[in-house]
């Protein structure tokens, strides 16, 4: 029987409806000291092909500092903070101008968003950024996101994402993406450093980021970038905890964005470790507002993971950080493995005073109490 016109033109369903793609500096410069418009045009064309099939895409793009360095005619790297800010300020306009020109033939409107950790650390800022990015997706606009290097400086460590790998995971978290695709000049995670060990094998899939997986990375970065494989693993961990698949792949691979977007196995795929979380839980897991760390014993870890229980003082064996009542703290098991995070009912000083104690003794130890739970189950996210 002959196919109808509708059947002939119907496209197969794609596995991802919303994708965040991260472009590293070394990829955008093709290894040179300036932006490679030829390379960028190829990447933009791939994004446009998925966009035309109804996929919502956000780009997290490095390259502003490299663009600024070339624009000012500088050949050496300037490491001081003010110079980096100058380079970012000069280069960001140049970077956006290139994207604007390259997307125009595809009839795609682009937007710009410059973010810092401080913008997202408060719940209101997080929601404002989320709402803006989601609205841009509704309008079929491709937003180009970068860290606001002009105001986010190294001395204010809590105000920086530190690299665009972690920023890309945060953006994927913000917009409830299905896929985070991190593209650089390396094909993925290897069993050893492929630059020094020719026998190293590419790991095609990671079910869970274990200490063994972390031990494989060196953290070395390219000459122009700030991130290394360590930051990519950190990004994959956050994405996985939020129910998002991450793929780390070589951006030079032909049609890599389209092929991964269609579900082809390229690079290293990190599988989600949870189902999709609601917005408040994703914000808590992001780490943007984390102020401390609680280490709990094996019994408490079991109660949290298997029995859906709250965290009581009796199960706490270690306390770190500088937090107040109502702050978010990370929770780790005795071996140091992350279990999740939660909003604490007690400050650092109070928690130190009551750790290991039975809940009935809290009032005696402190002279007051805010309940028997240090972290109530309703304010707890378990990985």
C-alpha positions as CSV (number, residue, x, y, z in Angstrom):
1,X,0.0,0.0,0.0
2,X,1.4,3.4,-0.9
3,X,2.3,5.8,1.9
4,X,0.3,8.9,2.4
5,X,2.0,12.3,2.2
6,X,1.7,12.7,6.0
7,X,3.4,9.4,6.6
8,X,6.2,10.3,4.2
9,X,6.9,13.6,5.9
10,X,6.4,12.6,9.5
11,X,9.8,12.7,11.3
12,X,10.7,10.0,13.8
13,X,10.3,11.1,17.4
14,X,13.5,12.3,19.0
15,X,14.5,11.0,22.5
16,X,15.2,14.5,23.9
17,X,12.8,17.4,23.9
18,X,15.1,19.9,25.7
19,X,18.9,20.0,25.4
20,X,21.7,22.1,26.9
21,X,24.9,22.1,24.8
22,X,28.1,23.4,26.2
23,X,30.9,24.6,23.9
24,X,34.4,24.8,25.4
25,X,37.0,27.4,24.5
26,X,39.4,24.9,22.8
27,X,36.5,23.7,20.6
28,X,35.4,27.2,19.5
29,X,38.9,28.3,18.7
30,X,39.8,25.1,17.0
31,X,43.0,25.1,19.0
32,X,44.1,28.5,17.9
33,X,44.2,31.8,19.8
34,X,40.9,33.2,18.4
35,X,37.4,32.2,17.6
36,X,37.1,29.9,14.6
37,X,34.0,31.0,12.7
38,X,34.3,28.0,10.4
39,X,34.0,25.7,13.5
40,X,31.3,27.8,15.1
41,X,29.3,27.8,11.8
42,X,29.3,24.0,11.8
43,X,28.2,23.8,15.4
44,X,25.4,26.4,14.8
45,X,24.2,24.5,11.8
46,X,23.9,21.3,13.9
47,X,21.9,23.2,16.6
48,X,19.7,24.7,13.9
49,X,18.8,21.2,12.5
50,X,17.6,20.0,15.9
51,X,15.9,23.3,16.5
52,X,13.9,22.9,13.3
53,X,12.7,19.5,14.5
54,X,11.1,21.0,17.6
55,X,13.9,20.5,20.1
56,X,14.4,23.3,22.6
57,X,18.1,24.2,22.9
58,X,20.2,26.4,25.2
59,X,23.9,26.9,24.5
60,X,26.4,27.5,27.3
61,X,29.3,29.0,25.5
62,X,32.9,29.7,26.5
63,X,35.2,31.8,24.3
64,X,34.6,35.4,25.5
65,X,38.0,35.8,27.0
66,X,39.7,34.3,24.0
67,X,37.7,36.6,21.7
68,X,38.7,39.6,23.8
69,X,42.4,38.7,23.8
70,X,42.4,38.5,20.0
71,X,40.4,41.7,19.6
72,X,42.9,43.6,21.7
73,X,45.9,42.0,19.9
74,X,47.3,40.3,23.0
75,X,49.4,37.2,22.5
76,X,50.1,36.2,26.1
77,X,47.7,35.1,28.8
78,X,47.0,37.8,31.4
79,X,46.1,36.1,34.7
80,X,45.2,39.0,37.0
81,X,41.5,39.4,37.7
82,X,41.0,42.9,36.2
83,X,42.6,41.9,32.9
84,X,40.4,38.9,32.7
85,X,37.4,41.1,33.3
86,X,38.5,43.4,30.6
87,X,39.0,40.6,28.1
88,X,35.6,39.1,29.0
89,X,33.9,42.5,28.6
90,X,35.5,43.1,25.2
91,X,35.1,39.6,24.0
92,X,31.5,38.9,25.0
93,X,30.1,41.4,22.5
94,X,32.3,39.8,19.8
95,X,31.2,36.3,20.7
96,X,27.5,37.3,20.6
97,X,28.0,39.1,17.3
98,X,29.4,35.9,15.7
99,X,26.5,33.8,17.0
100,X,23.9,36.4,15.8
101,X,25.4,36.3,12.3
102,X,25.7,32.5,12.1
103,X,22.1,31.8,13.3
104,X,20.6,34.5,11.1
105,X,20.6,32.3,7.9
106,X,18.7,29.7,9.8
107,X,16.0,32.3,10.8
108,X,16.7,31.6,14.5
109,X,16.7,34.5,17.0
110,X,19.3,34.3,19.7
111,X,19.4,35.9,23.2
112,X,22.1,36.4,25.8
113,X,22.1,35.5,29.5
114,X,25.1,36.2,31.8
115,X,24.8,34.5,35.2
116,X,26.7,34.2,38.4
117,X,26.3,31.9,41.4
118,X,25.0,34.8,43.4
119,X,22.2,35.3,40.9
120,X,20.9,31.7,41.6
121,X,21.9,31.1,45.2
122,X,18.7,32.7,46.4
123,X,15.5,30.9,45.6
124,X,13.9,34.0,44.0
125,X,16.9,34.6,41.7
126,X,16.8,30.9,40.7
127,X,13.2,31.1,39.8
128,X,13.6,34.3,37.9
129,X,16.4,32.9,35.8
130,X,14.4,29.7,35.2
131,X,11.3,31.5,34.1
132,X,13.2,33.7,31.7
133,X,15.0,30.7,30.1
134,X,11.8,28.8,29.8
135,X,10.0,31.7,28.2
136,X,12.8,32.1,25.6
137,X,12.3,28.4,24.8
138,X,8.6,29.0,24.4
139,X,9.4,31.7,21.8
140,X,11.8,29.3,20.0
141,X,14.8,31.6,20.9
142,X,18.2,30.0,21.3
143,X,19.7,31.5,24.4
144,X,23.5,31.8,24.7
145,X,24.5,31.6,28.3
146,X,27.9,32.5,29.8
147,X,29.2,33.2,33.3
148,X,29.3,37.0,34.0
149,X,33.1,37.2,34.3
150,X,33.0,41.0,34.6
151,X,31.5,40.8,38.1
152,X,32.2,37.2,39.1
153,X,35.8,37.1,40.4
154,X,38.1,34.5,41.8
155,X,38.4,36.2,45.2
156,X,34.7,35.9,45.7
157,X,34.7,32.2,45.2
158,X,31.1,31.7,46.3
159,X,30.0,34.1,43.5
160,X,31.6,32.0,40.7
161,X,30.7,28.8,39.0
162,X,34.4,28.6,38.2
163,X,33.9,27.0,34.8
164,X,31.3,26.6,32.2
165,X,31.0,22.9,32.8
166,X,29.3,23.4,36.1
167,X,27.4,26.4,34.7
168,X,26.0,24.1,32.0
169,X,24.8,21.6,34.5
170,X,23.1,24.4,36.5
171,X,21.4,25.6,33.3
172,X,20.2,22.0,32.5
173,X,18.9,21.9,36.1
174,X,17.2,25.3,35.7
175,X,15.2,24.4,32.5
176,X,14.5,20.7,33.4
177,X,16.6,19.5,30.4
178,X,16.6,15.9,29.2
179,X,20.2,16.0,28.0
180,X,23.3,17.9,28.9
181,X,25.8,17.6,26.0
182,X,29.4,18.8,27.0
183,X,31.5,19.3,23.9
184,X,35.3,19.9,24.0
185,X,38.4,18.6,22.3
186,X,38.3,15.2,24.0
187,X,36.1,12.2,23.1
188,X,34.9,11.5,26.6
189,X,36.1,9.7,29.8
190,X,39.0,7.3,29.3
191,X,40.4,4.5,31.5
192,X,43.6,6.7,31.7
193,X,44.9,10.0,30.2
194,X,44.9,9.2,26.4
195,X,47.5,11.9,25.8
196,X,50.0,9.9,27.9
197,X,48.7,6.4,27.6
198,X,47.9,5.3,24.1
199,X,46.3,2.1,25.3
200,X,43.7,4.0,27.2
201,X,40.1,3.0,26.4
202,X,37.0,5.2,26.1
203,X,34.3,4.4,28.6
204,X,31.1,4.5,26.7
205,X,28.7,4.5,29.6
206,X,28.8,5.4,33.3
207,X,25.9,4.1,35.4
208,X,27.0,6.0,38.6
209,X,29.9,8.3,39.4
210,X,31.9,6.3,42.0
211,X,35.2,7.0,43.7
212,X,36.8,4.7,41.1
213,X,35.4,6.9,38.3
214,X,36.6,10.0,40.0
215,X,40.0,8.4,40.3
216,X,40.3,8.2,36.5
217,X,40.4,11.9,35.9
218,X,43.4,14.2,36.0
219,X,41.7,17.6,36.0
220,X,44.2,19.0,33.4
221,X,42.8,21.7,31.3
222,X,43.5,23.0,27.8
223,X,45.6,26.1,27.2
224,X,42.7,28.4,26.7
225,X,40.0,26.8,28.9
226,X,39.5,26.8,32.7
227,X,37.8,23.4,33.0
228,X,39.2,19.8,32.9
229,X,37.7,16.4,33.1
230,X,37.1,16.9,36.9
231,X,34.7,19.7,36.3
232,X,32.9,17.7,33.6
233,X,32.5,14.8,36.1
234,X,31.1,17.3,38.7
235,X,28.7,18.6,36.1
236,X,27.6,15.1,35.2
237,X,27.0,14.3,38.9
238,X,24.7,17.3,39.4
239,X,22.8,16.5,36.2
240,X,22.5,12.8,37.1
241,X,21.1,13.7,40.5
242,X,18.4,15.8,38.8
243,X,17.4,13.1,36.4
244,X,19.3,14.4,33.4
245,X,21.4,12.4,31.0
246,X,24.9,13.8,30.3
247,X,27.1,13.1,27.3
248,X,30.7,14.2,27.1
249,X,32.0,14.1,23.5
250,X,34.4,15.5,21.0
251,X,32.9,18.5,19.4
252,X,35.0,17.8,16.2
253,X,33.1,14.6,15.6
254,X,31.0,15.0,12.4
255,X,27.4,16.0,13.2
256,X,27.9,15.1,16.9
257,X,25.1,17.3,18.2
258,X,22.5,16.0,15.8
259,X,23.7,12.4,16.2
260,X,23.7,12.5,20.0
261,X,20.4,14.4,19.9
262,X,18.9,11.5,18.0
263,X,20.1,9.0,20.6
264,X,23.3,7.7,18.9
265,X,26.0,6.5,21.3
266,X,29.0,8.9,21.0
267,X,31.5,9.8,23.7
268,X,30.7,8.9,27.3
269,X,27.1,8.8,28.5
270,X,26.3,9.3,32.2
271,X,23.0,7.9,33.1
272,X,20.6,9.7,35.5
273,X,20.6,8.4,39.1
274,X,17.1,9.6,39.9
275,X,13.9,10.5,38.2
276,X,13.1,14.1,37.4
277,X,12.9,16.2,40.5
278,X,10.6,19.2,41.2
279,X,12.1,22.6,41.0
280,X,12.7,23.1,44.8
281,X,14.6,19.9,45.1
282,X,16.8,20.7,42.0
283,X,17.6,24.1,43.6
284,X,18.7,22.4,46.8
285,X,20.8,19.8,45.0
286,X,22.5,22.5,42.9
287,X,24.9,23.3,45.7
288,X,24.6,27.0,45.0
289,X,23.3,27.7,48.6
290,X,25.0,24.9,50.5
291,X,26.6,26.1,53.7
292,X,27.8,23.0,55.4
293,X,28.2,19.2,55.6
294,X,26.8,16.5,57.9
295,X,28.4,13.1,58.1
296,X,26.1,10.4,59.4
297,X,26.6,6.9,60.6
298,X,25.6,3.7,58.7
299,X,22.3,3.3,60.6
300,X,21.2,6.8,59.8
301,X,22.3,6.4,56.1
302,X,20.1,3.3,55.9
303,X,17.1,5.1,57.5
304,X,17.4,8.0,54.9
305,X,17.9,5.8,51.8
306,X,15.7,2.8,52.5
307,X,13.2,3.9,55.1
308,X,12.2,7.4,54.0
309,X,13.1,8.8,57.5
310,X,14.2,12.2,58.8
311,X,17.7,12.8,60.0
312,X,18.0,12.8,63.7
313,X,20.8,14.1,65.9
314,X,21.7,10.6,67.1
315,X,22.9,9.6,63.6
316,X,25.3,12.6,63.1
317,X,29.0,11.8,63.6
318,X,30.6,14.8,61.9
319,X,29.8,18.5,61.2
320,X,31.5,20.9,58.9
321,X,30.9,24.4,57.4
322,X,29.4,27.6,58.7
323,X,25.6,27.4,58.6
324,X,22.6,28.8,60.4
325,X,19.1,27.3,61.0
326,X,17.3,27.2,57.6
327,X,20.5,26.8,55.5
328,X,21.1,23.9,53.1
329,X,23.7,21.3,54.1
330,X,25.1,18.3,52.2
331,X,24.8,14.9,53.9
332,X,27.5,12.2,53.5
333,X,27.8,8.6,54.8
334,X,30.7,7.4,57.0
335,X,32.9,6.6,53.9
336,X,32.4,10.2,52.5
337,X,29.9,9.3,49.8
338,X,27.3,11.9,49.2
339,X,23.8,10.9,50.2
340,X,21.9,14.1,49.4
341,X,21.2,17.4,51.0
342,X,18.6,19.1,53.2
343,X,17.5,22.2,55.1
344,X,18.7,22.1,58.6
345,X,16.6,23.0,61.7
346,X,19.8,23.8,63.7
347,X,22.8,26.0,63.3
348,X,26.4,24.8,63.2
349,X,27.0,25.4,66.9
350,X,23.7,23.7,67.9
351,X,24.4,20.7,65.6
352,X,27.8,20.2,67.1
353,X,26.3,20.3,70.6
354,X,23.6,17.8,69.9
355,X,25.3,15.4,67.4
356,X,25.1,11.8,68.5
357,X,22.5,12.6,71.2
358,X,19.0,11.2,71.5
359,X,16.3,13.6,70.4
360,X,14.9,13.8,74.0
361,X,18.1,15.4,75.2
362,X,18.1,18.3,72.8
363,X,16.3,20.6,75.1
364,X,18.6,19.7,78.0
365,X,21.7,20.3,75.8
366,X,20.6,23.6,74.2
367,X,17.9,25.0,76.6
368,X,15.5,25.0,73.7
369,X,14.6,22.8,70.6
370,X,13.3,23.3,67.1
371,X,12.0,19.8,66.8
372,X,13.4,16.3,67.1
373,X,14.7,16.3,63.5
374,X,17.9,18.0,62.4
375,X,16.7,17.7,58.8
376,X,13.0,16.8,58.4
377,X,12.1,14.4,55.6
378,X,10.0,17.1,53.9
379,X,13.2,19.2,53.5
380,X,15.5,16.4,52.5
381,X,16.6,15.2,49.0
382,X,18.2,11.8,48.9
383,X,20.4,10.9,45.9
